[in-house]
Amino acid sequence: MKIQEISDLAAPGIAPYVGLTDREMRRSDIFVAESPKVISTALDSGLKPLSFLCERKHIEGDAADVISRSPDMTVFTGSRELLASITGYTLTRGVLCAMKRPEPLDAASLLSGAKRVCVVYDVCDSTNVGVIFRTAAALGYDAVILSSTSCDPLNRRVIRVSMGTVFRIPWAMVPDVAGLLKETGFKSVSMALTERSVSLEDFSVDADERYALLLGSEGYGLPQKVIDGSDVVIRIPMHYGVDSLNVGAAAAIALWTFRK
């Protein structure tokens, strides 16, 4: 293990940790995972670490186990205040890991044997995407498909909120969600408030059917063309004049209903 003290943004090797935007991360072959548990999950999934950024006190504390799994990696370190000034936020459990971005999966191949798929369409909030991944993984979904305009699943906050499930459940980002679902033989189920919406209370889930559940953006939901092209449109019954739920909460209810 090579420990390297850093003092400013110009230190060689720390560029991946310095405020990369979601768009910049997508163009990069590196992503950053945060916290010992999440980093350990990524390592268990076979992902390659490149370096660590760690508070000095955690090198032999909370981060010791994950660092010991990659003894040849450089560990950049400094005080809590210094690392917060460099990264722009206080580190969770005091450790980050820059990792090699995995090769993207082929979406059609991914869905060839799948029965239940969660589709994230234009969802840009990293917290919501993380919640959806964690829920889909916990309920046994076979894959997550994202429109190319959704938040990157390897965004640091998505990874953290998902508790590392982005490394466990297969996923792919695609430009043509509707075409992919039609090509792979899925029954598309859109969540939307329309005149043709069927209440979840009244919809009978066929255990043998292949369902793809589509979840839309936080602001306007699913585009009308996606809704019109769906096989089924569903809604969650509401009370007290509430007309909608946060997409993360709605996803949990619908994913449970359509689980295998």
ABEGO torsion letter per residue (X at the ends): XBBBBBABAABBGAAAABGBBAAAAAABABBBBBEAAAAAAAAAAGBBBABBBBBAAAAABAAAAAAAABAABBBBBEBAAAAAAAAGBBBBGGBBBBBBBBBBBBAAAAAAABABBBBBBGBABAAAAAAAAAAAAAAGBABBBBBAABBBAABAAAAAAAGGAAAABBBBBBABAAAAAAAAGBBBBBBBBBAABBBAAABBBBAABBBBBBBBBAAAEBBAAAAAABABBBBBBBBGGBABBBAAAAAAAAAAAABX
